[in-house]
Amino acid sequence: MKGRIHLLDPDRPDEALEVDIIAHDEAVLSVGVPNTHVSFDLLRQDASAPYRGVLGGRSFLFTPPAPRRRSPAREASPAAAPKKRTLQKS
C-alpha cells in the first residue's frame, strides 16, 4: 500500500478523511493528513480485521484491499520440457 487513501468514520459515513500513507505493516498503519503536521496510527488485531484509529474524538476505519493473488505457475510447455528417452527393443 502506498499513496493516498480515504478513512471511513462509522459515525459520519459521508465524511471520509483523506490521508497519506506514511508506513504500514500487518498491525500498524501510519498516516498523515495532507497539508498539515498531523499524523496518527491505526491498529488492527489480525490480517483479516480493518485498521482502526482515533483522531480528535473521531474514530476511523480502513479495510485494505485483498492482496493480489499471483497466477499459478504455468505448466511447462511440451517444447520447454526435457524430452523423455524411450528404450526401443532391437
Phi and psi restraints in degrees (range 20) as a CNS / XPLOR table:
assign (resid 1 and name C) (resid 2 and name N)
       (resid 2 and name CA) (resid 2 and name C) 1.0 -160.8 20.0 2
assign (resid 2 and name N) (resid 2 and name CA)
       (resid 2 and name C) (resid 3 and name N) 1.0 166.8 20.0 2
assign (resid 2 and name C) (resid 3 and name N)
       (resid 3 and name CA) (resid 3 and name C) 1.0 95.5 20.0 2
assign (resid 3 and name N) (resid 3 and name CA)
       (resid 3 and name C) (resid 4 and name N) 1.0 -148.8 20.0 2
assign (resid 3 and name C) (resid 4 and name N)
       (resid 4 and name CA) (resid 4 and name C) 1.0 -110.0 20.0 2
assign (resid 4 and name N) (resid 4 and name CA)
       (resid 4 and name C) (resid 5 and name N) 1.0 137.0 20.0 2
assign (resid 4 and name C) (resid 5 and name N)
       (resid 5 and name CA) (resid 5 and name C) 1.0 -132.4 20.0 2
assign (resid 5 and name N) (resid 5 and name CA)
       (resid 5 and name C) (resid 6 and name N) 1.0 170.4 20.0 2
assign (resid 5 and name C) (resid 6 and name N)
       (resid 6 and name CA) (resid 6 and name C) 1.0 -113.1 20.0 2
assign (resid 6 and name N) (resid 6 and name CA)
       (resid 6 and name C) (resid 7 and name N) 1.0 128.7 20.0 2
assign (resid 6 and name C) (resid 7 and name N)
       (resid 7 and name CA) (resid 7 and name C) 1.0 -96.7 20.0 2
assign (resid 7 and name N) (resid 7 and name CA)
       (resid 7 and name C) (resid 8 and name N) 1.0 136.7 20.0 2
assign (resid 7 and name C) (resid 8 and name N)
       (resid 8 and name CA) (resid 8 and name C) 1.0 -94.2 20.0 2
assign (resid 8 and name N) (resid 8 and name CA)
       (resid 8 and name C) (resid 9 and name N) 1.0 139.9 20.0 2
assign (resid 8 and name C) (resid 9 and name N)
       (resid 9 and name CA) (resid 9 and name C) 1.0 -105.6 20.0 2
assign (resid 9 and name N) (resid 9 and name CA)
       (resid 9 and name C) (resid 10 and name N) 1.0 111.4 20.0 2
assign (resid 9 and name C) (resid 10 and name N)
       (resid 10 and name CA) (resid 10 and name C) 1.0 -59.6 20.0 2
assign (resid 10 and name N) (resid 10 and name CA)
       (resid 10 and name C) (resid 11 and name N) 1.0 -27.1 20.0 2
assign (resid 10 and name C) (resid 11 and name N)
       (resid 11 and name CA) (resid 11 and name C) 1.0 -82.5 20.0 2
assign (resid 11 and name N) (resid 11 and name CA)
       (resid 11 and name C) (resid 12 and name N) 1.0 -20.1 20.0 2
assign (resid 11 and name C) (resid 12 and name N)
       (resid 12 and name CA) (resid 12 and name C) 1.0 -135.5 20.0 2
assign (resid 12 and name N) (resid 12 and name CA)
       (resid 12 and name C) (resid 13 and name N) 1.0 75.2 20.0 2
assign (resid 12 and name C) (resid 13 and name N)
       (resid 13 and name CA) (resid 13 and name C) 1.0 -59.8 20.0 2
assign (resid 13 and name N) (resid 13 and name CA)
       (resid 13 and name C) (resid 14 and name N) 1.0 -22.4 20.0 2
assign (resid 13 and name C) (resid 14 and name N)
       (resid 14 and name CA) (resid 14 and name C) 1.0 -92.2 20.0 2
assign (resid 14 and name N) (resid 14 and name CA)
       (resid 14 and name C) (resid 15 and name N) 1.0 3.4 20.0 2
assign (resid 14 and name C) (resid 15 and name N)
       (resid 15 and name CA) (resid 15 and name C) 1.0 -123.2 20.0 2
assign (resid 15 and name N) (resid 15 and name CA)
       (resid 15 and name C) (resid 16 and name N) 1.0 71.0 20.0 2
assign (resid 15 and name C) (resid 16 and name N)
       (resid 16 and name CA) (resid 16 and name C) 1.0 -72.0 20.0 2
assign (resid 16 and name N) (resid 16 and name CA)
       (resid 16 and name C) (resid 17 and name N) 1.0 153.0 20.0 2
assign (resid 16 and name C) (resid 17 and name N)
       (resid 17 and name CA) (resid 17 and name C) 1.0 -107.6 20.0 2
assign (resid 17 and name N) (resid 17 and name CA)
       (resid 17 and name C) (resid 18 and name N) 1.0 123.3 20.0 2
assign (resid 17 and name C) (resid 18 and name N)
       (resid 18 and name CA) (resid 18 and name C) 1.0 -87.6 20.0 2
assign (resid 18 and name N) (resid 18 and name CA)
       (resid 18 and name C) (resid 19 and name N) 1.0 129.0 20.0 2
assign (resid 18 and name C) (resid 19 and name N)
       (resid 19 and name CA) (resid 19 and name C) 1.0 -138.0 20.0 2
assign (resid 19 and name N) (resid 19 and name CA)
       (resid 19 and name C) (resid 20 and name N) 1.0 160.8 20.0 2
assign (resid 19 and name C) (resid 20 and name N)
       (resid 20 and name CA) (resid 20 and name C) 1.0 -100.6 20.0 2
assign (resid 20 and name N) (resid 20 and name CA)
       (resid 20 and name C) (resid 21 and name N) 1.0 137.7 20.0 2
assign (resid 20 and name C) (resid 21 and name N)
       (resid 21 and name CA) (resid 21 and name C) 1.0 -78.0 20.0 2
assign (resid 21 and name N) (resid 21 and name CA)
       (resid 21 and name C) (resid 22 and name N) 1.0 126.3 20.0 2
assign (resid 21 and name C) (resid 22 and name N)
       (resid 22 and name CA) (resid 22 and name C) 1.0 -94.1 20.0 2
assign (resid 22 and name N) (resid 22 and name CA)
       (resid 22 and name C) (resid 23 and name N) 1.0 -47.9 20.0 2
assign (resid 22 and name C) (resid 23 and name N)
       (resid 23 and name CA) (resid 23 and name C) 1.0 -160.4 20.0 2
assign (resid 23 and name N) (resid 23 and name CA)
       (resid 23 and name C) (resid 24 and name N) 1.0 160.8 20.0 2
assign (resid 23 and name C) (resid 24 and name N)
       (resid 24 and name CA) (resid 24 and name C) 1.0 -159.1 20.0 2
assign (resid 24 and name N) (resid 24 and name CA)
       (resid 24 and name C) (resid 25 and name N) 1.0 156.3 20.0 2
assign (resid 24 and name C) (resid 25 and name N)
       (resid 25 and name CA) (resid 25 and name C) 1.0 -147.9 20.0 2
assign (resid 25 and name N) (resid 25 and name CA)
       (resid 25 and name C) (resid 26 and name N) 1.0 -165.4 20.0 2
assign (resid 25 and name C) (resid 26 and name N)
       (resid 26 and name CA) (resid 26 and name C) 1.0 -65.6 20.0 2
assign (resid 26 and name N) (resid 26 and name CA)
       (resid 26 and name C) (resid 27 and name N) 1.0 -25.0 20.0 2
assign (resid 26 and name C) (resid 27 and name N)
       (resid 27 and name CA) (resid 27 and name C) 1.0 -112.3 20.0 2
assign (resid 27 and name N) (resid 27 and name CA)
       (resid 27 and name C) (resid 28 and name N) 1.0 -25.8 20.0 2
assign (resid 27 and name C) (resid 28 and name N)
       (resid 28 and name CA) (resid 28 and name C) 1.0 -128.5 20.0 2
assign (resid 28 and name N) (resid 28 and name CA)
       (resid 28 and name C) (resid 29 and name N) 1.0 134.7 20.0 2
assign (resid 28 and name C) (resid 29 and name N)
       (resid 29 and name CA) (resid 29 and name C) 1.0 -120.8 20.0 2
assign (resid 29 and name N) (resid 29 and name CA)
       (resid 29 and name C) (resid 30 and name N) 1.0 112.4 20.0 2
assign (resid 29 and name C) (resid 30 and name N)
       (resid 30 and name CA) (resid 30 and name C) 1.0 -96.7 20.0 2
assign (resid 30 and name N) (resid 30 and name CA)
       (resid 30 and name C) (resid 31 and name N) 1.0 128.1 20.0 2
assign (resid 30 and name C) (resid 31 and name N)
       (resid 31 and name CA) (resid 31 and name C) 1.0 -131.5 20.0 2
assign (resid 31 and name N) (resid 31 and name CA)
       (resid 31 and name C) (resid 32 and name N) 1.0 158.9 20.0 2
assign (resid 31 and name C) (resid 32 and name N)
       (resid 32 and name CA) (resid 32 and name C) 1.0 -129.8 20.0 2
assign (resid 32 and name N) (resid 32 and name CA)
       (resid 32 and name C) (resid 33 and name N) 1.0 144.0 20.0 2
assign (resid 32 and name C) (resid 33 and name N)
       (resid 33 and name CA) (resid 33 and name C) 1.0 -84.3 20.0 2
assign (resid 33 and name N) (resid 33 and name CA)
       (resid 33 and name C) (resid 34 and name N) 1.0 124.3 20.0 2
assign (resid 33 and name C) (resid 34 and name N)
       (resid 34 and name CA) (resid 34 and name C) 1.0 -55.6 20.0 2
assign (resid 34 and name N) (resid 34 and name CA)
       (resid 34 and name C) (resid 35 and name N) 1.0 143.2 20.0 2
assign (resid 34 and name C) (resid 35 and name N)
       (resid 35 and name CA) (resid 35 and name C) 1.0 62.7 20.0 2
assign (resid 35 and name N) (resid 35 and name CA)
       (resid 35 and name C) (resid 36 and name N) 1.0 24.3 20.0 2
assign (resid 35 and name C) (resid 36 and name N)
       (resid 36 and name CA) (resid 36 and name C) 1.0 -138.9 20.0 2
assign (resid 36 and name N) (resid 36 and name CA)
       (resid 36 and name C) (resid 37 and name N) 1.0 178.0 20.0 2
assign (resid 36 and name C) (resid 37 and name N)
       (resid 37 and name CA) (resid 37 and name C) 1.0 -103.2 20.0 2
assign (resid 37 and name N) (resid 37 and name CA)
       (resid 37 and name C) (resid 38 and name N) 1.0 15.2 20.0 2
assign (resid 37 and name C) (resid 38 and name N)
       (resid 38 and name CA) (resid 38 and name C) 1.0 -87.4 20.0 2
assign (resid 38 and name N) (resid 38 and name CA)
       (resid 38 and name C) (resid 39 and name N) 1.0 128.1 20.0 2
assign (resid 38 and name C) (resid 39 and name N)
       (resid 39 and name CA) (resid 39 and name C) 1.0 -141.1 20.0 2
assign (resid 39 and name N) (resid 39 and name CA)
       (resid 39 and name C) (resid 40 and name N) 1.0 154.5 20.0 2
assign (resid 39 and name C) (resid 40 and name N)
       (resid 40 and name CA) (resid 40 and name C) 1.0 -159.1 20.0 2
assign (resid 40 and name N) (resid 40 and name CA)
       (resid 40 and name C) (resid 41 and name N) 1.0 167.5 20.0 2
assign (resid 40 and name C) (resid 41 and name N)
       (resid 41 and name CA) (resid 41 and name C) 1.0 -111.1 20.0 2
assign (resid 41 and name N) (resid 41 and name CA)
       (resid 41 and name C) (resid 42 and name N) 1.0 144.8 20.0 2
assign (resid 41 and name C) (resid 42 and name N)
       (resid 42 and name CA) (resid 42 and name C) 1.0 -114.1 20.0 2
assign (resid 42 and name N) (resid 42 and name CA)
       (resid 42 and name C) (resid 43 and name N) 1.0 140.4 20.0 2
assign (resid 42 and name C) (resid 43 and name N)
       (resid 43 and name CA) (resid 43 and name C) 1.0 -118.5 20.0 2
assign (resid 43 and name N) (resid 43 and name CA)
       (resid 43 and name C) (resid 44 and name N) 1.0 156.5 20.0 2
assign (resid 43 and name C) (resid 44 and name N)
       (resid 44 and name CA) (resid 44 and name C) 1.0 -142.9 20.0 2
assign (resid 44 and name N) (resid 44 and name CA)
       (resid 44 and name C) (resid 45 and name N) 1.0 153.3 20.0 2
assign (resid 44 and name C) (resid 45 and name N)
       (resid 45 and name CA) (resid 45 and name C) 1.0 -77.6 20.0 2
assign (resid 45 and name N) (resid 45 and name CA)
       (resid 45 and name C) (resid 46 and name N) 1.0 -40.0 20.0 2
assign (resid 45 and name C) (resid 46 and name N)
       (resid 46 and name CA) (resid 46 and name C) 1.0 -150.8 20.0 2
assign (resid 46 and name N) (resid 46 and name CA)
       (resid 46 and name C) (resid 47 and name N) 1.0 174.3 20.0 2
assign (resid 46 and name C) (resid 47 and name N)
       (resid 47 and name CA) (resid 47 and name C) 1.0 -65.9 20.0 2
assign (resid 47 and name N) (resid 47 and name CA)
       (resid 47 and name C) (resid 48 and name N) 1.0 -17.9 20.0 2
assign (resid 47 and name C) (resid 48 and name N)
       (resid 48 and name CA) (resid 48 and name C) 1.0 -94.4 20.0 2
assign (resid 48 and name N) (resid 48 and name CA)
       (resid 48 and name C) (resid 49 and name N) 1.0 -8.1 20.0 2
assign (resid 48 and name C) (resid 49 and name N)
       (resid 49 and name CA) (resid 49 and name C) 1.0 -92.2 20.0 2
assign (resid 49 and name N) (resid 49 and name CA)
       (resid 49 and name C) (resid 50 and name N) 1.0 155.0 20.0 2
assign (resid 49 and name C) (resid 50 and name N)
       (resid 50 and name CA) (resid 50 and name C) 1.0 -76.0 20.0 2
assign (resid 50 and name N) (resid 50 and name CA)
       (resid 50 and name C) (resid 51 and name N) 1.0 157.2 20.0 2
assign (resid 50 and name C) (resid 51 and name N)
       (resid 51 and name CA) (resid 51 and name C) 1.0 -73.6 20.0 2
assign (resid 51 and name N) (resid 51 and name CA)
       (resid 51 and name C) (resid 52 and name N) 1.0 142.5 20.0 2
assign (resid 51 and name C) (resid 52 and name N)
       (resid 52 and name CA) (resid 52 and name C) 1.0 -133.1 20.0 2
assign (resid 52 and name N) (resid 52 and name CA)
       (resid 52 and name C) (resid 53 and name N) 1.0 139.5 20.0 2
assign (resid 52 and name C) (resid 53 and name N)
       (resid 53 and name CA) (resid 53 and name C) 1.0 -156.2 20.0 2
assign (resid 53 and name N) (resid 53 and name CA)
       (resid 53 and name C) (resid 54 and name N) 1.0 167.8 20.0 2
assign (resid 53 and name C) (resid 54 and name N)
       (resid 54 and name CA) (resid 54 and name C) 1.0 -128.9 20.0 2
assign (resid 54 and name N) (resid 54 and name CA)
       (resid 54 and name C) (resid 55 and name N) 1.0 139.6 20.0 2
assign (resid 54 and name C) (resid 55 and name N)
       (resid 55 and name CA) (resid 55 and name C) 1.0 -145.7 20.0 2
assign (resid 55 and name N) (resid 55 and name CA)
       (resid 55 and name C) (resid 56 and name N) 1.0 120.5 20.0 2
assign (resid 55 and name C) (resid 56 and name N)
       (resid 56 and name CA) (resid 56 and name C) 1.0 57.2 20.0 2
assign (resid 56 and name N) (resid 56 and name CA)
       (resid 56 and name C) (resid 57 and name N) 1.0 38.5 20.0 2
assign (resid 56 and name C) (resid 57 and name N)
       (resid 57 and name CA) (resid 57 and name C) 1.0 83.7 20.0 2
assign (resid 57 and name N) (resid 57 and name CA)
       (resid 57 and name C) (resid 58 and name N) 1.0 -2.7 20.0 2
assign (resid 57 and name C) (resid 58 and name N)
       (resid 58 and name CA) (resid 58 and name C) 1.0 -106.0 20.0 2
assign (resid 58 and name N) (resid 58 and name CA)
       (resid 58 and name C) (resid 59 and name N) 1.0 142.6 20.0 2
assign (resid 58 and name C) (resid 59 and name N)
       (resid 59 and name CA) (resid 59 and name C) 1.0 -104.5 20.0 2
assign (resid 59 and name N) (resid 59 and name CA)
       (resid 59 and name C) (resid 60 and name N) 1.0 145.8 20.0 2
assign (resid 59 and name C) (resid 60 and name N)
       (resid 60 and name CA) (resid 60 and name C) 1.0 -131.4 20.0 2
assign (resid 60 and name N) (resid 60 and name CA)
       (resid 60 and name C) (resid 61 and name N) 1.0 150.8 20.0 2
assign (resid 60 and name C) (resid 61 and name N)
       (resid 61 and name CA) (resid 61 and name C) 1.0 -128.4 20.0 2
assign (resid 61 and name N) (resid 61 and name CA)
       (resid 61 and name C) (resid 62 and name N) 1.0 147.4 20.0 2
assign (resid 61 and name C) (resid 62 and name N)
       (resid 62 and name CA) (resid 62 and name C) 1.0 -143.7 20.0 2
assign (resid 62 and name N) (resid 62 and name CA)
       (resid 62 and name C) (resid 63 and name N) 1.0 123.5 20.0 2
assign (resid 62 and name C) (resid 63 and name N)
       (resid 63 and name CA) (resid 63 and name C) 1.0 -106.8 20.0 2
assign (resid 63 and name N) (resid 63 and name CA)
       (resid 63 and name C) (resid 64 and name N) 1.0 112.0 20.0 2
assign (resid 63 and name C) (resid 64 and name N)
       (resid 64 and name CA) (resid 64 and name C) 1.0 -68.1 20.0 2
assign (resid 64 and name N) (resid 64 and name CA)
       (resid 64 and name C) (resid 65 and name N) 1.0 154.1 20.0 2
assign (resid 64 and name C) (resid 65 and name N)
       (resid 65 and name CA) (resid 65 and name C) 1.0 -63.9 20.0 2
assign (resid 65 and name N) (resid 65 and name CA)
       (resid 65 and name C) (resid 66 and name N) 1.0 153.0 20.0 2
assign (resid 65 and name C) (resid 66 and name N)
       (resid 66 and name CA) (resid 66 and name C) 1.0 -61.6 20.0 2
assign (resid 66 and name N) (resid 66 and name CA)
       (resid 66 and name C) (resid 67 and name N) 1.0 142.3 20.0 2
assign (resid 66 and name C) (resid 67 and name N)
       (resid 67 and name CA) (resid 67 and name C) 1.0 -63.1 20.0 2
assign (resid 67 and name N) (resid 67 and name CA)
       (resid 67 and name C) (resid 68 and name N) 1.0 144.4 20.0 2
assign (resid 67 and name C) (resid 68 and name N)
       (resid 68 and name CA) (resid 68 and name C) 1.0 -70.3 20.0 2
assign (resid 68 and name N) (resid 68 and name CA)
       (resid 68 and name C) (resid 69 and name N) 1.0 134.5 20.0 2
assign (resid 68 and name C) (resid 69 and name N)
       (resid 69 and name CA) (resid 69 and name C) 1.0 -87.3 20.0 2
assign (resid 69 and name N) (resid 69 and name CA)
       (resid 69 and name C) (resid 70 and name N) 1.0 138.1 20.0 2
assign (resid 69 and name C) (resid 70 and name N)
       (resid 70 and name CA) (resid 70 and name C) 1.0 -77.3 20.0 2
assign (resid 70 and name N) (resid 70 and name CA)
       (resid 70 and name C) (resid 71 and name N) 1.0 142.7 20.0 2
assign (resid 70 and name C) (resid 71 and name N)
       (resid 71 and name CA) (resid 71 and name C) 1.0 -68.6 20.0 2
assign (resid 71 and name N) (resid 71 and name CA)
       (resid 71 and name C) (resid 72 and name N) 1.0 145.9 20.0 2
assign (resid 71 and name C) (resid 72 and name N)
       (resid 72 and name CA) (resid 72 and name C) 1.0 -59.9 20.0 2
assign (resid 72 and name N) (resid 72 and name CA)
       (resid 72 and name C) (resid 73 and name N) 1.0 149.5 20.0 2
assign (resid 72 and name C) (resid 73 and name N)
       (resid 73 and name CA) (resid 73 and name C) 1.0 -58.9 20.0 2
assign (resid 73 and name N) (resid 73 and name CA)
       (resid 73 and name C) (resid 74 and name N) 1.0 135.9 20.0 2
assign (resid 73 and name C) (resid 74 and name N)
       (resid 74 and name CA) (resid 74 and name C) 1.0 -66.4 20.0 2
assign (resid 74 and name N) (resid 74 and name CA)
       (resid 74 and name C) (resid 75 and name N) 1.0 143.5 20.0 2
assign (resid 74 and name C) (resid 75 and name N)
       (resid 75 and name CA) (resid 75 and name C) 1.0 -65.0 20.0 2
assign (resid 75 and name N) (resid 75 and name CA)
       (resid 75 and name C) (resid 76 and name N) 1.0 141.4 20.0 2
assign (resid 75 and name C) (resid 76 and name N)
       (resid 76 and name CA) (resid 76 and name C) 1.0 -62.3 20.0 2
assign (resid 76 and name N) (resid 76 and name CA)
       (resid 76 and name C) (resid 77 and name N) 1.0 131.6 20.0 2
assign (resid 76 and name C) (resid 77 and name N)
       (resid 77 and name CA) (resid 77 and name C) 1.0 -70.9 20.0 2
assign (resid 77 and name N) (resid 77 and name CA)
       (resid 77 and name C) (resid 78 and name N) 1.0 151.6 20.0 2
assign (resid 77 and name C) (resid 78 and name N)
       (resid 78 and name CA) (resid 78 and name C) 1.0 -57.3 20.0 2
assign (resid 78 and name N) (resid 78 and name CA)
       (resid 78 and name C) (resid 79 and name N) 1.0 -32.1 20.0 2
assign (resid 78 and name C) (resid 79 and name N)
       (resid 79 and name CA) (resid 79 and name C) 1.0 -69.6 20.0 2
assign (resid 79 and name N) (resid 79 and name CA)
       (resid 79 and name C) (resid 80 and name N) 1.0 -31.9 20.0 2
assign (resid 79 and name C) (resid 80 and name N)
       (resid 80 and name CA) (resid 80 and name C) 1.0 -85.0 20.0 2
assign (resid 80 and name N) (resid 80 and name CA)
       (resid 80 and name C) (resid 81 and name N) 1.0 -22.3 20.0 2
assign (resid 80 and name C) (resid 81 and name N)
       (resid 81 and name CA) (resid 81 and name C) 1.0 -76.1 20.0 2
assign (resid 81 and name N) (resid 81 and name CA)
       (resid 81 and name C) (resid 82 and name N) 1.0 143.8 20.0 2
assign (resid 81 and name C) (resid 82 and name N)
       (resid 82 and name CA) (resid 82 and name C) 1.0 -64.4 20.0 2
assign (resid 82 and name N) (resid 82 and name CA)
       (resid 82 and name C) (resid 83 and name N) 1.0 142.6 20.0 2
assign (resid 82 and name C) (resid 83 and name N)
       (resid 83 and name CA) (resid 83 and name C) 1.0 -76.5 20.0 2
assign (resid 83 and name N) (resid 83 and name CA)
       (resid 83 and name C) (resid 84 and name N) 1.0 139.1 20.0 2
assign (resid 83 and name C) (resid 84 and name N)
       (resid 84 and name CA) (resid 84 and name C) 1.0 -83.3 20.0 2
assign (resid 84 and name N) (resid 84 and name CA)
       (resid 84 and name C) (resid 85 and name N) 1.0 140.6 20.0 2
assign (resid 84 and name C) (resid 85 and name N)
       (resid 85 and name CA) (resid 85 and name C) 1.0 -90.4 20.0 2
assign (resid 85 and name N) (resid 85 and name CA)
       (resid 85 and name C) (resid 86 and name N) 1.0 136.8 20.0 2
assign (resid 85 and name C) (resid 86 and name N)
       (resid 86 and name CA) (resid 86 and name C) 1.0 -115.9 20.0 2
assign (resid 86 and name N) (resid 86 and name CA)
       (resid 86 and name C) (resid 87 and name N) 1.0 140.0 20.0 2
assign (resid 86 and name C) (resid 87 and name N)
       (resid 87 and name CA) (resid 87 and name C) 1.0 -83.4 20.0 2
assign (resid 87 and name N) (resid 87 and name CA)
       (resid 87 and name C) (resid 88 and name N) 1.0 133.8 20.0 2
assign (resid 87 and name C) (resid 88 and name N)
       (resid 88 and name CA) (resid 88 and name C) 1.0 -109.1 20.0 2
assign (resid 88 and name N) (resid 88 and name CA)
       (resid 88 and name C) (resid 89 and name N) 1.0 138.7 20.0 2
assign (resid 88 and name C) (resid 89 and name N)
       (resid 89 and name CA) (resid 89 and name C) 1.0 -77.3 20.0 2
assign (resid 89 and name N) (resid 89 and name CA)
       (resid 89 and name C) (resid 90 and name N) 1.0 140.9 20.0 2
